[in-house]
Amino acid sequence: MLPRLAITETISPLYQAYVKALKKAGFTGDVEISYASRLAVATDNSVYQQLPQAVMHPRTVEDVKLINRVASEARFNEIKFSARGGGTGTNGQSLTPGIVVDMSRHMKQIIEVNTNEHWVKVQAGVVKDQLNEFLKPLGFFFSPDLSTSNRATIGGMINTDASGQGSLVYGKTSEHVLALRCVLANGNELHTQAKTKQQVEDIIAKGDNEAQLYETAYSSCLQNRDQIVATFPRLNRFLTGYDLEHVFNDDLSRFDLGRLITGSEGTLAMVTEATLNITPIPSVRALVNIKYDSFESALRHAPALVKANALSVETVDSRVLNLAKSDIIWHSVADLITDVANQHMDGLNLVEFAGDSEAEIEQAIASLEQSLNNSISEQQHGVIGYQLTYDLASINRLYAMRKKAVGLLGNSKDQAKPIAFAEDTAVPPENLADFILEFRQLLDGYQLDYGMFGHVDAGVLHVRPALDMCDPKQEQIMREISDQVVALTSKYGGLMWGEHGKGYRSEYGIDFFGETLFTELRRIKAAFDPLNKMNPGKICTPLASNESLVSVDGVKRGYFDRQIPIAVRETLPSVTNCNGNGLCFNFDPKSPMCPSSKITSDRRHSPKGRAGLMREWLRLLSEQNVDFNDLSKQDQGFSVKSLALKTVHTLQGKLLTDDFSHEVMDAMSGCLACKACASQCPVKVDVPEFKAQFTQVYYSRYLRPMKDHVVANIERIAPKLANIPRVANLAIDNRLFALFSKQVLGYVDTPLLSVPTLSQQLQRETYKRFDLSQLAALSEREREGIVVVVQDPFTSFYDANVVSDFMALIKRLGFSPVLLPFMPNGKPQHVKGFLQKFASTAKDSAALLSQLADLNITMVGCDASMVLCYRDEYKQVLADQETQFSVLLAHEWLSLMIDSPQRQFKVKAQPSDTTYQLFSHCTEKTALPSSEQQWQTIFKYFGLKLMSVSVGCCGMAGTYGHEKSHYQRSKGLYQLSWQQPIEAGVEQYQLATGFSCRSQVKRFGQKRLRHPLQALLTHLEP
């Protein structure tokens, strides 16, 4: 039985007093001090882990000021802070032992835009892609780019001076910041923008706190100007920490204090608002995808491509390409990166041209094509082929693949995982090829695996060596390589941190700046933050401080993970595989990735958050010498003794809330089990899988709610109720039952059974009855004409028209449909963590399906979540030989049918302007990424038009949307991306593949959507 896991890492008395004082002072934001909330921000996209004392989510600038003002009281001098945005830093920049001030939950408003003057004002929590989606209709975009643009916030970009693809033309974030609104450590506001010398002198003359900041920065940057220019390398990227060089413009006539804050990693002030320069969107874009025989060839050819006046040149090696080919992302770019006949492609350069003159772009492209054709014919530069596209959607898909490469490098099945610690080196582009060859020699000397990609136009290389951070010896190798990379980049005129900041690499700062300039950094830090409260240990410490900088040797996630037994880690690979890349924080409401994270804005309710909580839960189990694998194997059957113990523990749990298992369950219960994470996450973190495993073990100690038993038995209850559908509906469809269901069962909006039932509908037609022996007696040719429809409980009993229409469609297409008698699938049992019962159900179902598969009879189901269970969850609990069968979805079978038509059918004449809209089930379109395109091909085959509507999760997800505790979130998710297109369309032409999706639209949209196969049926002659 699961033991109680007491939380020992409690918030200190000092921070408890501070939180109490802050609330009393009128703080309006969210304050979170639970162990789970703190763990959720204890990691970022680095290898480090640092548990904070609390997490603050301010709603306003006044809240931020209050946070710092209260902390300025003498009794709170030891309080420390770190501002945080998307948490995508690769070097622990936002990790802190103090308080995390998270701007991303509430402070995400776009305040004002002025297209005439080309600027926009935003709050710090606005996501980069969110901003560009807002600006796109206006013809503008915020040009600094980065691979994490769909979850990185503007505040985070400013604090790390972010940049990426296209930086040679568009520059870094700092070059687009016009003004900042910040809060200092003492709670005062600071507004920055470029000023004349006279304006600066006027500020200094006031003699106040702001004057001290200006005087320190002004004198430091002016008096050391020659040394600053001599020290900083002439690179497009040279993230310094405090940008001493660019506080002044080139002729020293303008001074902008904000240039110190951009790139300061939150060590000087908290950025709350920013006024940004915006760029007109180029009217013409083109991308040439050049293929090489080796990665070295791609690197050495890059400088010539930069001279072709390209916007950017991005390089990808074969390791990254092969990872992309194994990921869901590949289906979108396969036609854009085709293989070259009889050639091995080992490197890639993506060369983009952009501008407003079509003639100039075409001329540049023509010149490049001529050069490439010469290289191919003369076998020079390793060029083996290329592809050109002017299509914006295709260009964006290629860059999406390139961006996802960051996360894909972490998708390794070995214990050693590619990790970030020396992966943003920058050297002059002309030195890059030689630098990389020596870098490779360094890594090869340790016999490490690695992948490489980067911005070769700027001399920036991304490389992530594979190391097992659970192995102390390999952790030491990380330190050794770090030291050698610092020396190597110096040798080639560059530096270790060209793009992703210092963070835990701050100890190397003095090596780059030298003693004199590093002292100037400390002077500036002392002026802004004399008590070292703002993200202490990063960049530098105040001049008078004796506190230490953080170190590359800081505590890492691996230290905690190695406390979990290896056998347990192997049982739950997606828990410990999570590398913190944060793609699950994708802001886009149309993205299916993690709906619970979108609707809550709570880091706990994300694949990353849930994986982190599970890791800690497993570690705490191991501390008590309890083996998770042993717990999972224990008999979960009913006994009076176990019921009594669970009752006692449940009652105790209501009084003793310090069982960490409760916090984990709270996060797990919000998961919709949509499984988007299993395919969308670069490292394939599968939350529904480990959620089910956790839930099973959790309820070995505590009583299950009645609603779980109802869901787990729905496949047995529904067939019985379908025998008396009118009576059952009468009992359900009334206020008394609704009240009982809501208060006792915890369910709302209970669906009604189909009337007439499926069996009643099928009696109208003459279909063959299912008889296994008769099917076996048929010839192989006769069996080819049989299509067995595999039922699921939701469609068969609550949306029976879909199944009966599917039977009719199969018949009209010239096949013989046979309805397989209903048998439980087990998916509801799995979702609720009844894994032993699920395994038994799966074994029984698989036995019958395997017999049909042995007869080579086609089997097809209607609902994606149920059908895909046969391919995923069944494989997790059954032996390989028990899952050698295939149940197709409707579109998969129809695709095969139209590819090899063997039957005759008649299509009705249709109006040419009829266009259907397809709303796809999120599980289907993430697990089967080509499904929407296949449906379009199918409709086209029948002379029909179908367009796919881009939406995220509808919010129903099986029974999730019917649970009282999730009702508001379910409704919010529907409103987030489904409501508007549903309201804008015509019901007759709106189609949805998922039963849960159709149910949600019926509930909140007051429309009855059909399945696509039902629309096809109406266009076929009987």
Disulfide bonds with the S-S distance in Angstrom:
none
